[in-house]
Amino acid sequence: MEYVRRHCDQQRGRKAALAKYLGVQPHMVSAWLDKKEPVKPNAENALGMVEWLQKQSRPPAVPAI
């Protein structure tokens, strides 16, 4: 969860993008990433976060010429 938190803190709008990807309200992502009293996401959303992070770290596809 710490890696997701750091990734989202690096650029404005990442929490909102993650919420949209997971199909949840943005306040839920904020609750999951809260440093003081985090709420744990369910397994489906936790796996969705991992998938989202993997997609974020892939370089964009280069079109074939």
Secondary structure by P-SEA (a helix, b strand, c coil): caaaaaaaacccaaaaaaaaaacccaaaaaaaacccbbbbbcaaaaaaaaaaaaaaacccccccc
